[in-house]
Amino acid sequence: MKSDIFMVTTETIAGREIAQVVGLVKGSTIRTRHIGSDIMAALRSLVGGEVKGYVVAFNAAREEATERMLTEARALGADAVVCLRYSTAQVLTGGAEILVYGTAVKLR
């Protein structure tokens, strides 16, 4: 994902000064498992290894949640999001929320 907004997990951006904090930004999505992925996961659990269907699904969910957060940051006129964090929570059987959040800032 290429973005016009800096995204970092740190409180600062090397070589840049934060001029203004514009607020909390977040993005989320809720995804449920696919029956095909569940069957493959069950088979994979017998022999071990990575469940590629889940990896693809969760990567897509993170991308979607991140883009929603960036949309909020753009609407606030932010140049960057600092202290970026991801969180995952089970919200129903077979479903999980992917949440991304951080602090939108303007740079000098």
N, C-alpha and C positions, 0 to 999 in steps of 0.2 A: 504494500500500500504506500503510495507516494502522496505526501500531504504538503500543502502550502503553510501549514502550522507546525512549528516545532513541538515534539512530544518527548518528554523526558521523565524518568522516574525520580530524578534528583530535584532538590529545591531551587537550584540555580542552573543557568546555562552558561557554560564556560565562554568567556569573552563577551558576554552580553549582560546588560544591566536591566533588571525588572523596573519599569517605570510606574506601573500601576497593576494592582490586582483587580480583575473585573468580576471574578466570582467562580463559584463551583460549577463545573460542567459534568454531565454524565450521559451515558448511553447504555441501553440494555436491550436484550432480546431474550425470549424464552423459546427453547427448542425442545422438541420431544424426540425420542429415539425412533428409528425406522425399523420395522420388523426384519428387514433384510440384514441390517447391521446387527440386530440382536441375535439372529441365527448365526452369523459369522462370529460374533463375540463368544457365543456359547461353544462353537467349534474350536475357536482359538484358545479358549480357556483349557481345553483338553491337552493342547500341545504347547501352549505358552506363546508369547510374542505380542507384537503390536496389533491392535485392532484398527486397521487403516480407515474403515468407514467412520468410526468415531473421531479419529484424528481430523479427517476432512471436515466432518460436521462441526466440530468445535472450533476449528480454525475459521470456518465461514461465519460462525456465530460471533467470534471475537472481532472479525473484520466488520461485521454489520454493527455491532455495539460501538466500536471505535468510530465508525463513520457517523453514527448518530451523535456521539459526543462532540466530534469535530464540527458538525452542523451547528450545535449550540455555541461552540467557541467562536465560530465565524459570525454568528448573529450578534455576539457581544463585541465584535471587533478585535478579538484576541490575536496576538501574534504567536502565542505558545501556550502549551498546557504543561505545567510542572507538577511534580508529585503524583504522576500517573500511576494508577493501581487498577488491577483486575480482580474480580471476585466472582466465584461461582457458587450457586446455592441450588439445592434440589427444592423445587416448588410443588411437584406432584410426582407420583410414581412414573418414572420414565421420562421426566421432564426437568430441565435445569435452566436457571436464569444465568446469563453471563452479563455482568455489570462492569463497566469501566468508568472511572471518575478521576478528576484531577482539578487543579486550580488554573483557571484561564487568566493569562496575564498579557499586558502590553509591554513590549520591549522598547528601550531607549535606543 
